[in-house]
Amino acid sequence: MDTTRIPDPTSADAGPLKIGSRVIPSRYNLSPLAGYTHLPFRRAIRELGGLGLATTDLVQATFLLSGNKRTQDLVATVPADQPMSVQIYGGQRTQLLKAARWLEDHGYQGIDLNMGCPMAKITGQGGGARLMCDESGACNLVGDLVNTVNVPVTVKMRLGWDRDQLTAPALAHEFEQLGVAAITIHGRTRQQGFHGSVDLDGIRAVVEAVEKIPVIGNGDVRTVVDAFHMRQYTGCAGVAIGRGALLDPWIFLRIERAEQQIADTDPTPDEQIHFLTRHFTMMHEQHGEYGCVMFRKFAAWYGDRLGIPDDLEDRLRRCSTLEEFHTLIPEIRERHGQRQQQFATALLKVPNGPNANW
Ligand SMILES: Cc1cc2nc3c(=O)[nH]c(=O)nc-3n(C[C@H](O)[C@H](O)[C@H](O)COP(=O)(O)O)c2cc1C
């Protein structure tokens, strides 16, 4: 690889990432992907190495406060899941503030406010990206949030609602004054959804709008070169990787190796099977046999990645106990590579069509 693209290790933006009082060992974070970046996945990927901060899927403040079981599952964590933040959203200010206090009282060390979700069911209630349309409302909420808890508060947002309302730089500037510890910026507008490519100039405008706090760039990073390019082009202090980490969970390790100028190698089949085993086992550990059901949507991805024949992929999908899973492993070890790998395009569907209908 082209090592000239590695961010300068002597620059102010080298070394650990500081988010308020938190010191994050790597500048490459896992971007939340609701339905995918659950605790077992976060743990499995962290075990590979190189990962900085991980953030939970977005968590509805009201559900968190009502003790909703699925929401409690979303915020479940273990010491090996550190450093992590919980991402909250919701249209009601009081509930968001209470949820933040609840999280701090329960030992969580970072709270991330979702200001980027484009989904109508979330923006319709005034949450997600909709908050970006009301600068003073967003600032009031963020200021109250920062004053409610002692742990660092971060915000994840898009460039704005649409290209006529690119509010992210102005908001980032205000949020810093209000005490926000870091901003993650997905370089698309709400209107764009997941279409088009990420706007690095837009990310750079946010970097330039703040004085000191780290801005974490996000969007379309699939390779080590993409990650370094985003940092160099935009000056962002770190990068958050979502879909790229599903495509290649080894991406954080590859970045770490590149930074240390260590030769990169692809994971061996045994390493990939180990990852599958860790992921499945931890799903089962957290959710019991329901974990097997939750695992179904990953079967196609593992099937592609390991190149296992369709019948075996199907048995992985239908597997309903840990014992059954363990009987499949020797067969996967024996039959991997029999099917041509397609690398996981099927795994993750992004919302499509006019985004007013999402
Ligand atoms: C299926 C899916 C679920 C997502 N869930 C969340 C979420 O819960 N919270 C959030 O802030 N962003 C969420 N995002 C947005 C991603 O975190 C990220 O900003 C976006 O996918 C662009 O980055 P990427 O190209 O690295 O994936 C989601 C994206 C997808 C595709």
PDBQT file of the ligand as one rigid body, heavy atoms in Angstrom, charges set to zero:
ROOT
HETATM    1  C1  LIG A 401     -28.580  -0.400   8.542  1.00  0.00    +0.000 C 
HETATM    2  C2  LIG A 401     -28.044   0.887   9.106  1.00  0.00    +0.000 A 
HETATM    3  C3  LIG A 401     -28.312   1.214  10.419  1.00  0.00    +0.000 A 
HETATM    4  C4  LIG A 401     -27.809   2.427  10.948  1.00  0.00    +0.000 A 
HETATM    5  N1  LIG A 401     -28.056   2.712  12.263  1.00  0.00    +0.000 NA
HETATM    6  C5  LIG A 401     -27.565   3.864  12.802  1.00  0.00    +0.000 A 
HETATM    7  C6  LIG A 401     -27.776   4.173  14.174  1.00  0.00    +0.000 A 
HETATM    8  O1  LIG A 401     -28.402   3.439  14.938  1.00  0.00    +0.000 OA
HETATM    9  N2  LIG A 401     -27.268   5.359  14.620  1.00  0.00    +0.000 N 
HETATM   10  C7  LIG A 401     -26.556   6.213  13.817  1.00  0.00    +0.000 A 
HETATM   11  O2  LIG A 401     -26.112   7.267  14.269  1.00  0.00    +0.000 OA
HETATM   12  N3  LIG A 401     -26.321   5.917  12.532  1.00  0.00    +0.000 NA
HETATM   13  C8  LIG A 401     -26.799   4.760  12.010  1.00  0.00    +0.000 A 
HETATM   14  N4  LIG A 401     -26.529   4.453  10.716  1.00  0.00    +0.000 N 
HETATM   15  C9  LIG A 401     -25.628   5.331   9.937  1.00  0.00    +0.000 C 
HETATM   16  C10 LIG A 401     -24.180   4.846  10.056  1.00  0.00    +0.000 C 
HETATM   17  O3  LIG A 401     -23.710   4.902  11.384  1.00  0.00    +0.000 OA
HETATM   18  C11 LIG A 401     -23.241   5.689   9.181  1.00  0.00    +0.000 C 
HETATM   19  O4  LIG A 401     -23.351   7.022   9.568  1.00  0.00    +0.000 OA
HETATM   20  C12 LIG A 401     -23.557   5.552   7.693  1.00  0.00    +0.000 C 
HETATM   21  O5  LIG A 401     -23.869   4.222   7.343  1.00  0.00    +0.000 OA
HETATM   22  C13 LIG A 401     -22.378   6.048   6.831  1.00  0.00    +0.000 C 
HETATM   23  O6  LIG A 401     -21.188   5.422   7.215  1.00  0.00    +0.000 OA
HETATM   24  P1  LIG A 401     -20.620   4.079   6.524  1.00  0.00    +0.000 P 
HETATM   25  O7  LIG A 401     -20.535   4.309   5.059  1.00  0.00    +0.000 OA
HETATM   26  O8  LIG A 401     -19.285   3.864   7.202  1.00  0.00    +0.000 OA
HETATM   27  O9  LIG A 401     -21.606   2.982   6.848  1.00  0.00    +0.000 OA
HETATM   28  C14 LIG A 401     -27.032   3.291  10.151  1.00  0.00    +0.000 A 
HETATM   29  C15 LIG A 401     -26.768   2.937   8.833  1.00  0.00    +0.000 A 
HETATM   30  C16 LIG A 401     -27.261   1.753   8.294  1.00  0.00    +0.000 A 
HETATM   31  C17 LIG A 401     -26.939   1.403   6.878  1.00  0.00    +0.000 C 
ENDROOT
TORSDOF 0
